[in-house]
């Protein structure tokens, strides 16, 4: 339960920081930010394993770097379902995926 909450908080934090730093990423309300974090959590729990299975050959060829593309797709899926958040395209979603993985690895090392 603690790990799921940590993932939820990291999704919210990165999307909020991206909305402050990049003009094309916009969050219209704090409620929509909380909802997109929740939707992203469910997309990562339900759809991401299927996407990783489908893209396994690309993941093997790129030595795991294709994982960032799958993570960007999950962010774009969550962005599609929540109307109060606009990620501004694939590159911003890819940047968000990269920053989420950095934040998670940084905070997991501090435990």
MOPAC internal coordinates of N, CA, C and O (Angstrom, degrees):
PM7 1SCF
backbone

  N    0.0000 0     0.00 0     0.00 0    0    0    0
  C    1.4500 1     0.00 0     0.00 0    1    0    0
  C    1.5267 1   110.83 1     0.00 0    2    1    0
  O    1.2310 1   121.38 1   142.32 1    3    2    1
  N    1.3273 1   114.97 1   -37.68 1    3    2    1
  C    1.4583 1   120.51 1   179.40 1    5    3    2
  C    1.5355 1   110.72 1   -65.52 1    6    5    3
  O    1.2310 1   120.92 1   141.59 1    7    6    5
  N    1.3260 1   115.84 1   -38.41 1    7    6    5
  C    1.4563 1   120.80 1  -179.41 1    9    7    6
  C    1.5317 1   110.97 1   -67.90 1   10    9    7
  O    1.2310 1   119.86 1   140.05 1   11   10    9
  N    1.3205 1   117.86 1   -39.95 1   11   10    9
  C    1.4627 1   121.98 1   178.90 1   13   11   10
  C    1.5215 1   109.97 1   -65.08 1   14   13   11
  O    1.2310 1   120.27 1   137.98 1   15   14   13
  N    1.3203 1   117.10 1   -42.02 1   15   14   13
  C    1.4601 1   121.17 1   177.84 1   17   15   14
  C    1.5223 1   110.77 1   -64.29 1   18   17   15
  O    1.2310 1   120.15 1   141.72 1   19   18   17
  N    1.3263 1   117.31 1   -38.28 1   19   18   17
  C    1.4619 1   121.72 1   177.04 1   21   19   18
  C    1.5297 1   111.19 1   -62.48 1   22   21   19
  O    1.2310 1   120.33 1   137.49 1   23   22   21
  N    1.3271 1   116.98 1   -42.51 1   23   22   21
  C    1.4654 1   120.91 1   177.16 1   25   23   22
  C    1.5323 1   110.23 1   -62.38 1   26   25   23
  O    1.2310 1   120.63 1   135.92 1   27   26   25
  N    1.3109 1   116.41 1   -44.08 1   27   26   25
  C    1.4684 1   121.76 1  -179.81 1   29   27   26
  C    1.5287 1   111.19 1   -59.80 1   30   29   27
  O    1.2310 1   120.35 1   133.31 1   31   30   29
  N    1.3120 1   116.94 1   -46.69 1   31   30   29
  C    1.4589 1   121.32 1  -179.71 1   33   31   30
  C    1.5286 1   110.73 1   -65.99 1   34   33   31
  O    1.2310 1   119.91 1   141.76 1   35   34   33
  N    1.3186 1   117.77 1   -38.24 1   35   34   33
  C    1.4659 1   119.42 1  -179.99 1   37   35   34
  C    1.5272 1   111.31 1   -68.09 1   38   37   35
  O    1.2310 1   119.83 1   143.28 1   39   38   37
  N    1.3326 1   117.93 1   -36.72 1   39   38   37
  C    1.4612 1   120.19 1   176.46 1   41   39   38
  C    1.5194 1   110.91 1   -63.26 1   42   41   39
  O    1.2310 1   120.87 1   134.40 1   43   42   41
  N    1.3141 1   115.95 1   -45.60 1   43   42   41
  C    1.4625 1   120.26 1  -179.42 1   45   43   42
  C    1.5224 1   110.64 1   -63.66 1   46   45   43
  O    1.2310 1   120.29 1   135.42 1   47   46   45
  N    1.3294 1   117.04 1   -44.58 1   47   46   45
  C    1.4623 1   121.04 1  -177.18 1   49   47   46
  C    1.5242 1   111.59 1   -62.90 1   50   49   47
  O    1.2310 1   120.18 1   134.53 1   51   50   49
  N    1.3204 1   117.26 1   -45.47 1   51   50   49
  C    1.4605 1   120.21 1  -177.58 1   53   51   50
  C    1.5258 1   111.36 1   -67.59 1   54   53   51
  O    1.2310 1   119.81 1   138.30 1   55   54   53
  N    1.3141 1   117.97 1   -41.70 1   55   54   53
  C    1.4653 1   119.82 1   179.76 1   57   55   54
  C    1.5288 1   110.15 1   -66.40 1   58   57   55
  O    1.2310 1   120.16 1   141.50 1   59   58   57
  N    1.3339 1   117.30 1   -38.50 1   59   58   57
  C    1.4515 1   119.82 1   177.65 1   61   59   58
  C    1.5299 1   111.22 1   -65.98 1   62   61   59
  O    1.2310 1   119.95 1   135.64 1   63   62   61
  N    1.3316 1   117.70 1   -44.36 1   63   62   61
  C    1.4647 1   120.38 1   179.23 1   65   63   62
  C    1.5256 1   111.77 1   -65.07 1   66   65   63
  O    1.2310 1   120.45 1   143.41 1   67   66   65
  N    1.3227 1   116.75 1   -36.59 1   67   66   65
  C    1.4639 1   119.58 1   176.08 1   69   67   66
  C    1.5212 1   111.36 1   -66.17 1   70   69   67
  O    1.2310 1   120.18 1   144.19 1   71   70   69
  N    1.3197 1   117.26 1   -35.81 1   71   70   69
  C    1.4647 1   119.26 1   178.51 1   73   71   70
  C    1.5200 1   111.38 1   -67.32 1   74   73   71
  O    1.2310 1   120.12 1   152.30 1   75   74   73
  N    1.3166 1   117.38 1   -27.70 1   75   74   73
  C    1.4590 1   120.38 1   175.98 1   77   75   74
  C    1.5196 1   112.22 1   -78.54 1   78   77   75
  O    1.2310 1   120.38 1   146.09 1   79   78   77
  N    1.3302 1   116.88 1   -33.91 1   79   78   77
  C    1.4624 1   120.95 1  -173.20 1   81   79   78
  C    1.5250 1   114.03 1   -90.63 1   82   81   79
  O    1.2310 1   119.75 1   147.12 1   83   82   81
  N    1.3068 1   118.09 1   -32.88 1   83   82   81
  C    1.4681 1   121.66 1  -174.83 1   85   83   82
  C    1.5199 1   108.80 1  -114.70 1   86   85   83
  O    1.2310 1   119.72 1   -56.60 1   87   86   85
  N    1.3271 1   118.14 1   123.40 1   87   86   85
  C    1.4714 1   119.92 1  -177.35 1   89   87   86
  C    1.5237 1   114.76 1   -65.14 1   90   89   87
  O    1.2310 1   119.28 1   153.12 1   91   90   89
  N    1.3220 1   118.98 1   -26.88 1   91   90   89
  C    1.4652 1   120.14 1  -177.82 1   93   91   90
  C    1.5247 1   112.67 1   -80.19 1   94   93   91
  O    1.2310 1   119.72 1   167.00 1   95   94   93
  N    1.3239 1   118.14 1   -13.00 1   95   94   93
  C    1.4644 1   121.55 1   174.81 1   97   95   94
  C    1.5223 1   106.80 1   -94.16 1   98   97   95
  O    1.2310 1   121.06 1   -59.06 1   99   98   97
  N    1.3176 1   115.58 1   120.94 1   99   98   97
  C    1.4652 1   118.22 1  -176.70 1  101   99   98
  C    1.5224 1   110.78 1  -131.08 1  102  101   99
  O    1.2310 1   121.58 1   -41.42 1  103  102  101
  N    1.3265 1   114.58 1   138.58 1  103  102  101
  C    1.4610 1   123.24 1   175.29 1  105  103  102
  C    1.5158 1   105.54 1  -121.80 1  106  105  103
  O    1.2310 1   120.59 1   -58.30 1  107  106  105
  N    1.3322 1   116.48 1   121.70 1  107  106  105
  C    1.4552 1   120.89 1  -172.51 1  109  107  106
  C    1.5191 1   113.93 1   -87.26 1  110  109  107
  O    1.2310 1   119.38 1   156.75 1  111  110  109
  N    1.3302 1   118.78 1   -23.25 1  111  110  109
  C    1.4622 1   120.31 1   177.75 1  113  111  110
  C    1.5236 1   109.13 1  -155.89 1  114  113  111
  O    1.2310 1   121.09 1   -18.75 1  115  114  113
  N    1.3090 1   115.53 1   161.25 1  115  114  113
  C    1.4625 1   118.89 1   179.08 1  117  115  114
  C    1.5260 1   111.16 1   -70.16 1  118  117  115
  O    1.2310 1   120.38 1   150.27 1  119  118  117
  N    1.3189 1   116.88 1   -29.73 1  119  118  117
  C    1.4656 1   119.48 1   177.20 1  121  119  118
  C    1.5232 1   110.77 1   -65.18 1  122  121  119
  O    1.2310 1   120.30 1   138.96 1  123  122  121
  N    1.3254 1   117.04 1   -41.04 1  123  122  121
  C    1.4654 1   119.31 1   178.79 1  125  123  122
  C    1.5247 1   111.01 1   -68.10 1  126  125  123
  O    1.2310 1   120.07 1   149.43 1  127  126  125
  N    1.3285 1   117.48 1   -30.57 1  127  126  125
  C    1.4631 1   120.55 1   175.57 1  129  127  126
  C    1.5245 1   110.88 1   -66.08 1  130  129  127
  O    1.2310 1   120.41 1   137.90 1  131  130  129
  N    1.3173 1   116.82 1   -42.10 1  131  130  129
  C    1.4628 1   120.21 1   177.68 1  133  131  130
  C    1.5263 1   111.49 1   -67.10 1  134  133  131
  O    1.2310 1   120.82 1   142.71 1  135  134  133
  N    1.3247 1   116.04 1   -37.29 1  135  134  133
  C    1.4677 1   120.11 1   179.50 1  137  135  134
  C    1.5206 1   110.89 1   -68.77 1  138  137  135
  O    1.2310 1   119.96 1   138.11 1  139  138  137
  N    1.3493 1   117.68 1   -41.89 1  139  138  137
  C    1.4606 1   119.03 1   179.86 1  141  139  138
  C    1.5284 1   110.43 1   -65.98 1  142  141  139
  O    1.2310 1   119.69 1   147.34 1  143  142  141
  N    1.3138 1   118.20 1   -32.66 1  143  142  141
  C    1.4627 1   120.18 1   174.74 1  145  143  142
  C    1.5140 1   111.86 1   -64.11 1  146  145  143
  O    1.2310 1   120.83 1   138.75 1  147  146  145
  N    1.3209 1   116.03 1   -41.25 1  147  146  145
  C    1.4563 1   121.00 1   178.61 1  149  147  146
  C    1.5299 1   111.66 1   -67.87 1  150  149  147
  O    1.2310 1   120.57 1   136.42 1  151  150  149
  N    1.3253 1   116.52 1   -43.58 1  151  150  149
  C    1.4689 1   120.66 1   178.37 1  153  151  150
  C    1.5243 1   110.09 1   -64.15 1  154  153  151
  O    1.2310 1   120.32 1   138.72 1  155  154  153
  N    1.3274 1   116.99 1   -41.28 1  155  154  153
  C    1.4634 1   120.33 1   178.92 1  157  155  154
  C    1.5248 1   111.06 1   -64.84 1  158  157  155
  O    1.2310 1   120.52 1   144.36 1  159  158  157
  N    1.3070 1   116.61 1   -35.64 1  159  158  157
  C    1.4595 1   120.58 1   176.37 1  161  159  158
  C    1.5264 1   110.85 1   -63.02 1  162  161  159
  O    1.2310 1   120.27 1   134.32 1  163  162  161
  N    1.3381 1   117.08 1   -45.68 1  163  162  161
  C    1.4611 1   120.20 1   179.41 1  165  163  162
  C    1.5287 1   112.29 1   -68.89 1  166  165  163
  O    1.2310 1   120.22 1   142.61 1  167  166  165
  N    1.3249 1   117.19 1   -37.39 1  167  166  165
  C    1.4681 1   119.68 1   177.55 1  169  167  166
  C    1.5219 1   109.91 1   -63.89 1  170  169  167
  O    1.2310 1   120.48 1   139.23 1  171  170  169
  N    1.3311 1   116.68 1   -40.77 1  171  170  169
  C    1.4619 1   119.32 1   179.11 1  173  171  170
  C    1.5188 1   112.43 1   -68.95 1  174  173  171
  O    1.2310 1   120.23 1   150.30 1  175  174  173
  N    1.3143 1   117.17 1   -29.70 1  175  174  173
  C    1.4619 1   119.46 1   179.04 1  177  175  174
  C    1.5257 1   112.81 1   -80.49 1  178  177  175
  O    1.2310 1   119.98 1   147.74 1  179  178  177
  N    1.3325 1   117.64 1   -32.26 1  179  178  177
  C    1.4626 1   120.30 1  -173.42 1  181  179  178
  C    1.5269 1   114.42 1  -104.02 1  182  181  179
  O    1.2310 1   119.73 1   135.46 1  183  182  181
  N    1.3190 1   118.11 1   -44.54 1  183  182  181
  C    1.4657 1   121.24 1  -172.28 1  185  183  182
  C    1.5265 1   112.56 1   -95.09 1  186  185  183
  O    1.2310 1   120.14 1   146.42 1  187  186  185
  N    1.3286 1   117.34 1   -33.58 1  187  186  185
  C    1.4591 1   120.14 1  -175.95 1  189  187  186
  C    1.5360 1   113.64 1   -59.01 1  190  189  187
  O    1.2310 1   118.74 1   138.06 1  191  190  189
  N    1.3477 1   120.01 1   -41.94 1  191  190  189
  C    1.4742 1   117.81 1   177.97 1  193  191  190
  C    1.5316 1   113.11 1   -59.68 1  194  193  191
  O    1.2310 1   120.34 1   142.80 1  195  194  193
  N    1.3209 1   116.95 1   -37.20 1  195  194  193
  C    1.4606 1   120.20 1   177.62 1  197  195  194
  C    1.5300 1   110.80 1   -66.70 1  198  197  195
  O    1.2310 1   120.34 1   137.25 1  199  198  197
  N    1.3383 1   116.96 1   -42.75 1  199  198  197
  C    1.4620 1   120.57 1   177.71 1  201  199  198
  C    1.5305 1   111.59 1   -63.33 1  202  201  199
  O    1.2310 1   120.56 1   141.48 1  203  202  201
  N    1.3248 1   116.54 1   -38.52 1  203  202  201
  C    1.4690 1   119.33 1   178.18 1  205  203  202
  C    1.5260 1   111.93 1   -66.96 1  206  205  203
  O    1.2310 1   120.88 1   145.03 1  207  206  205
  N    1.3124 1   115.92 1   -34.97 1  207  206  205
  C    1.4642 1   119.42 1   177.86 1  209  207  206
  C    1.5261 1   111.22 1   -68.62 1  210  209  207
  O    1.2310 1   120.75 1   138.49 1  211  210  209
  N    1.3301 1   116.18 1   -41.51 1  211  210  209
  C    1.4629 1   120.14 1   179.97 1  213  211  210
  C    1.5254 1   111.37 1   -66.96 1  214  213  211
  O    1.2310 1   120.19 1   141.83 1  215  214  213
  N    1.3197 1   117.25 1   -38.17 1  215  214  213
  C    1.4636 1   121.27 1  -176.05 1  217  215  214
  C    1.5243 1   112.94 1   -95.76 1  218  217  215
  O    1.2310 1   120.00 1  -162.50 1  219  218  217
  N    1.3163 1   117.61 1    17.50 1  219  218  217
  C    1.4641 1   121.10 1  -178.54 1  221  219  218
  C    1.5314 1   113.75 1   -56.63 1  222  221  219
  O    1.2310 1   118.34 1   137.20 1  223  222  221
  N    1.3340 1   120.78 1   -42.80 1  223  222  221
  C    1.4702 1   118.71 1   178.16 1  225  223  222
  C    1.5318 1   113.03 1   -60.69 1  226  225  223
  O    1.2310 1   120.29 1   139.00 1  227  226  225
  N    1.3413 1   117.05 1   -41.00 1  227  226  225
  C    1.4691 1   119.38 1   177.71 1  229  227  226
  C    1.5250 1   111.11 1   -66.45 1  230  229  227
  O    1.2310 1   121.00 1   144.44 1  231  230  229
  N    1.3095 1   115.69 1   -35.56 1  231  230  229
  C    1.4536 1   120.19 1   179.12 1  233  231  230
  C    1.5298 1   110.98 1   -66.69 1  234  233  231
  O    1.2310 1   120.49 1   142.19 1  235  234  233
  N    1.3130 1   116.66 1   -37.81 1  235  234  233
  C    1.4622 1   120.51 1   178.68 1  237  235  234
  C    1.5282 1   110.19 1   -69.97 1  238  237  235
  O    1.2310 1   120.38 1   136.96 1  239  238  237
  N    1.3179 1   116.88 1   -43.04 1  239  238  237
  C    1.4672 1   120.60 1  -179.21 1  241  239  238
  C    1.5230 1   111.54 1   -63.53 1  242  241  239
  O    1.2310 1   120.32 1   140.36 1  243  242  241
  N    1.3326 1   116.99 1   -39.64 1  243  242  241
  C    1.4688 1   120.18 1  -177.80 1  245  243  242
  C    1.5224 1   112.65 1   -91.83 1  246  245  243
  O    1.2310 1   120.30 1  -170.65 1  247  246  245
  N    1.3230 1   117.03 1     9.35 1  247  246  245
  C    1.4638 1   123.42 1   178.37 1  249  247  246
  C    1.5266 1   112.47 1    57.56 1  250  249  247
  O    1.2310 1   120.52 1  -140.84 1  251  250  249
  N    1.3209 1   116.61 1    39.16 1  251  250  249
  C    1.4537 1   122.53 1   174.78 1  253  251  250
  C    1.5121 1   115.62 1    93.41 1  254  253  251
  O    1.2310 1   119.69 1   173.70 1  255  254  253
  N    1.3285 1   118.20 1    -6.30 1  255  254  253
  C    1.4658 1   120.04 1  -178.61 1  257  255  254
  C    1.5261 1   112.50 1   -72.12 1  258  257  255
  O    1.2310 1   120.30 1   159.89 1  259  258  257
  N    1.3272 1   117.03 1   -20.11 1  259  258  257
  C    1.4611 1   119.73 1   177.80 1  261  259  258
  C    1.5246 1   111.09 1   -69.92 1  262  261  259
  O    1.2310 1   120.59 1   167.41 1  263  262  261
  N    1.3241 1   116.49 1   -12.59 1  263  262  261
  C    1.4590 1   120.85 1   175.53 1  265  263  262
  C    1.5287 1   111.23 1   -58.69 1  266  265  263
  O    1.2310 1   120.09 1   144.21 1  267  266  265
  N    1.3345 1   117.42 1   -35.79 1  267  266  265
  C    1.4607 1   120.89 1   178.17 1  269  267  266
  C    1.5290 1   110.96 1   -63.33 1  270  269  267
  O    1.2310 1   120.18 1   143.56 1  271  270  269
  N    1.3139 1   117.26 1   -36.44 1  271  270  269
  C    1.4657 1   121.20 1   178.49 1  273  271  270
  C    1.5340 1   109.64 1   -67.48 1  274  273  271
  O    1.2310 1   120.32 1   137.80 1  275  274  273
  N    1.3205 1   116.99 1   -42.20 1  275  274  273
  C    1.4682 1   120.47 1   178.05 1  277  275  274
  C    1.5227 1   109.74 1   -63.86 1  278  277  275
  O    1.2310 1   120.14 1   138.73 1  279  278  277
  N    1.3284 1   117.33 1   -41.27 1  279  278  277
  C    1.4620 1   120.39 1   177.38 1  281  279  278
  C    1.5281 1   110.93 1   -64.00 1  282  281  279
  O    1.2310 1   120.09 1   141.93 1  283  282  281
  N    1.3149 1   117.44 1   -38.07 1  283  282  281
  C    1.4675 1   120.42 1   176.94 1  285  283  282
  C    1.5228 1   110.55 1   -65.38 1  286  285  283
  O    1.2310 1   120.05 1   141.68 1  287  286  285
  N    1.3249 1   117.51 1   -38.32 1  287  286  285
  C    1.4620 1   120.23 1   176.89 1  289  287  286
  C    1.5267 1   111.03 1   -62.70 1  290  289  287
  O    1.2310 1   120.34 1   139.47 1  291  290  289
  N    1.3389 1   116.96 1   -40.53 1  291  290  289
  C    1.4642 1   118.89 1   179.75 1  293  291  290
  C    1.5323 1   110.77 1   -66.20 1  294  293  291
  O    1.2310 1   120.26 1   144.65 1  295  294  293
  N    1.3212 1   117.12 1   -35.35 1  295  294  293
  C    1.4665 1   120.15 1   176.62 1  297  295  294
  C    1.5210 1   110.29 1   -67.54 1  298  297  295
  O    1.2310 1   120.21 1   141.29 1  299  298  297
  N    1.3138 1   117.20 1   -38.71 1  299  298  297
  C    1.4628 1   120.40 1   177.93 1  301  299  298
  C    1.5324 1   111.20 1   -67.53 1  302  301  299
  O    1.2310 1   119.96 1   144.51 1  303  302  301
  N    1.3224 1   117.67 1   -35.49 1  303  302  301
  C    1.4694 1   121.06 1   176.81 1  305  303  302
  C    1.5195 1   109.73 1   -64.81 1  306  305  303
  O    1.2310 1   120.37 1   134.56 1  307  306  305
  N    1.3284 1   116.89 1   -45.44 1  307  306  305
  C    1.4678 1   120.43 1   178.78 1  309  307  306
  C    1.5280 1   110.68 1   -64.49 1  310  309  307
  O    1.2310 1   120.11 1   142.50 1  311  310  309
  N    1.3274 1   117.39 1   -37.50 1  311  310  309
  C    1.4641 1   122.12 1   177.68 1  313  311  310
  C    1.5264 1   110.83 1   -63.75 1  314  313  311
  O    1.2310 1   120.66 1   145.59 1  315  314  313
  N    1.3117 1   116.34 1   -34.41 1  315  314  313
  C    1.4596 1   120.83 1   179.92 1  317  315  314
  C    1.5321 1   111.99 1   -66.88 1  318  317  315
  O    1.2310 1   120.39 1   144.40 1  319  318  317
  N    1.3282 1   116.85 1   -35.60 1  319  318  317
  C    1.4610 1   120.58 1  -176.15 1  321  319  318
  C    1.5266 1   113.78 1   -83.04 1  322  321  319
  O    1.2310 1   119.63 1   158.88 1  323  322  321
  N    1.3237 1   118.31 1   -21.12 1  323  322  321
  C    1.4643 1   121.43 1  -178.09 1  325  323  322
  C    1.5247 1   108.23 1  -107.26 1  326  325  323
  O    1.2310 1   120.83 1   -56.90 1  327  326  325
  N    1.3318 1   116.02 1   123.10 1  327  326  325
  C    1.4638 1   119.58 1  -175.20 1  329  327  326
  C    1.5198 1   113.45 1   -81.77 1  330  329  327
  O    1.2310 1   118.96 1   160.67 1  331  330  329
  N    1.3165 1   119.60 1   -19.33 1  331  330  329
  C    1.4574 1   121.51 1  -176.21 1  333  331  330
  C    1.5071 1   114.74 1   -87.17 1  334  333  331
  O    1.2310 1   119.81 1  -175.92 1  335  334  333
  N    1.3280 1   117.96 1     4.08 1  335  334  333
  C    1.4634 1   122.58 1  -179.22 1  337  335  334
  C    1.5145 1   108.47 1  -130.13 1  338  337  335
  O    1.2310 1   120.83 1   -44.05 1  339  338  337
  N    1.3265 1   116.02 1   135.95 1  339  338  337
  C    1.4577 1   121.15 1   176.66 1  341  339  338
  C    1.5205 1   107.77 1  -130.33 1  342  341  339
  O    1.2310 1   120.49 1   -65.88 1  343  342  341
  N    1.3217 1   116.68 1   114.12 1  343  342  341
  C    1.4630 1   120.69 1  -178.12 1  345  343  342
  C    1.5225 1   112.66 1   -80.98 1  346  345  343
  O    1.2310 1   119.27 1   160.39 1  347  346  345
  N    1.2898 1   119.00 1   -19.61 1  347  346  345
  C    1.4500 1   120.94 1   175.07 1  349  347  346
  C    1.5152 1   115.57 1    83.16 1  350  349  347
  O    1.2310 1   119.41 1  -162.07 1  351  350  349
  N    1.3044 1   118.74 1    17.93 1  351  350  349
  C    1.4537 1   120.42 1   173.21 1  353  351  350
  C    1.5117 1   114.54 1   118.46 1  354  353  351
  O    1.2310 1   121.94 1     4.10 1  355  354  353
  N    1.3330 1   113.90 1  -175.90 1  355  354  353
  C    1.4551 1   121.15 1  -173.99 1  357  355  354
  C    1.5233 1   112.54 1   -69.05 1  358  357  355
  O    1.2310 1   119.70 1   137.70 1  359  358  357
  N    1.3174 1   118.17 1   -42.30 1  359  358  357
  C    1.4637 1   119.94 1  -175.96 1  361  359  358
  C    1.5282 1   112.02 1   -65.13 1  362  361  359
  O    1.2310 1   120.16 1   141.59 1  363  362  361
  N    1.3180 1   117.31 1   -38.41 1  363  362  361
  C    1.4636 1   119.53 1   176.20 1  365  363  362
  C    1.5174 1   111.00 1   -67.97 1  366  365  363
  O    1.2310 1   120.22 1   143.87 1  367  366  365
  N    1.3278 1   117.19 1   -36.13 1  367  366  365
  C    1.4619 1   120.32 1   176.32 1  369  367  366
  C    1.5237 1   110.75 1   -67.26 1  370  369  367
  O    1.2310 1   120.50 1   142.77 1  371  370  369
  N    1.3240 1   116.65 1   -37.23 1  371  370  369
  C    1.4639 1   120.53 1   177.03 1  373  371  370
  C    1.5233 1   110.66 1   -66.02 1  374  373  371
  O    1.2310 1   120.36 1   139.80 1  375  374  373
  N    1.3155 1   116.92 1   -40.20 1  375  374  373
  C    1.4613 1   120.86 1   176.24 1  377  375  374
  C    1.5229 1   110.72 1   -64.29 1  378  377  375
  O    1.2310 1   120.13 1   139.33 1  379  378  377
  N    1.3212 1   117.36 1   -40.67 1  379  378  377
  C    1.4590 1   121.02 1   177.09 1  381  379  378
  C    1.5221 1   110.89 1   -62.99 1  382  381  379
  O    1.2310 1   120.06 1   137.98 1  383  382  381
  N    1.3266 1   117.50 1   -42.02 1  383  382  381
  C    1.4634 1   121.02 1   178.46 1  385  383  382
  C    1.5220 1   111.06 1   -62.62 1  386  385  383
  O    1.2310 1   120.76 1   139.44 1  387  386  385
  N    1.3131 1   116.15 1   -40.56 1  387  386  385
  C    1.4627 1   120.66 1   178.88 1  389  387  386
  C    1.5280 1   110.62 1   -65.46 1  390  389  387
  O    1.2310 1   120.28 1   135.88 1  391  390  389
  N    1.3261 1   117.08 1   -44.12 1  391  390  389
  C    1.4567 1   120.58 1  -179.32 1  393  391  390
  C    1.5261 1   112.44 1   -68.97 1  394  393  391
  O    1.2310 1   120.35 1   144.82 1  395  394  393
  N    1.3212 1   116.94 1   -35.18 1  395  394  393
  C    1.4730 1   120.01 1   176.34 1  397  395  394
  C    1.5237 1   110.21 1   -63.58 1  398  397  395
  O    1.2310 1   120.21 1   137.36 1  399  398  397
  N    1.3278 1   117.21 1   -42.64 1  399  398  397
  C    1.4679 1   119.22 1   179.91 1  401  399  398
  C    1.5278 1   111.15 1   -67.51 1  402  401  399
  O    1.2310 1   119.75 1   143.57 1  403  402  401
  N    1.3308 1   118.08 1   -36.43 1  403  402  401
  C    1.4649 1   120.47 1   177.31 1  405  403  402
  C    1.5268 1   110.37 1   -66.62 1  406  405  403
  O    1.2310 1   120.59 1   135.27 1  407  406  405
  N    1.3317 1   116.48 1   -44.73 1  407  406  405
  C    1.4558 1   120.59 1   179.87 1  409  407  406
  C    1.5274 1   111.42 1   -61.98 1  410  409  407
  O    1.2310 1   120.59 1   136.89 1  411  410  409
  N    1.3201 1   116.47 1   -43.11 1  411  410  409
  C    1.4664 1   120.13 1   179.96 1  413  411  410
  C    1.5303 1   111.14 1   -65.23 1  414  413  411
  O    1.2310 1   120.19 1   136.22 1  415  414  413
  N    1.3282 1   117.23 1   -43.78 1  415  414  413
  C    1.4609 1   118.83 1  -179.22 1  417  415  414
  C    1.5214 1   111.16 1   -68.68 1  418  417  415
  O    1.2310 1   119.91 1   145.10 1  419  418  417
  N    1.3241 1   117.77 1   -34.90 1  419  418  417
  C    1.4546 1   120.89 1   178.43 1  421  419  418
  C    1.5240 1   111.31 1   -67.37 1  422  421  419
  O    1.2310 1   120.14 1   135.68 1  423  422  421
  N    1.3065 1   117.33 1   -44.32 1  423  422  421
  C    1.4570 1   120.72 1  -178.04 1  425  423  422
  C    1.5243 1   112.76 1   -76.04 1  426  425  423
  O    1.2310 1   119.87 1   150.12 1  427  426  425
  N    1.3213 1   117.85 1   -29.88 1  427  426  425
  C    1.4652 1   119.85 1   177.76 1  429  427  426
  C    1.5131 1   111.43 1   -71.37 1  430  429  427
  O    1.2310 1   119.38 1   151.16 1  431  430  429
  N    1.3287 1   118.78 1   -28.84 1  431  430  429
  C    1.4495 1   121.39 1   177.09 1  433  431  430
  C    1.5210 1   111.81 1   -71.46 1  434  433  431
  O    1.2310 1   120.18 1   155.62 1  435  434  433
  N    1.3230 1   117.27 1   -24.38 1  435  434  433
  C    1.4599 1   121.83 1  -177.32 1  437  435  434
  C    1.5164 1   113.32 1   -83.59 1  438  437  435
  O    1.2310 1   119.80 1   174.08 1  439  438  437
  N    1.3309 1   117.99 1    -5.92 1  439  438  437
  C    1.4716 1   121.07 1  -178.43 1  441  439  438
  C    1.5068 1   111.07 1   -71.77 1  442  441  439
  O    1.2310 1   120.10 1   180.00 1  443  442  441

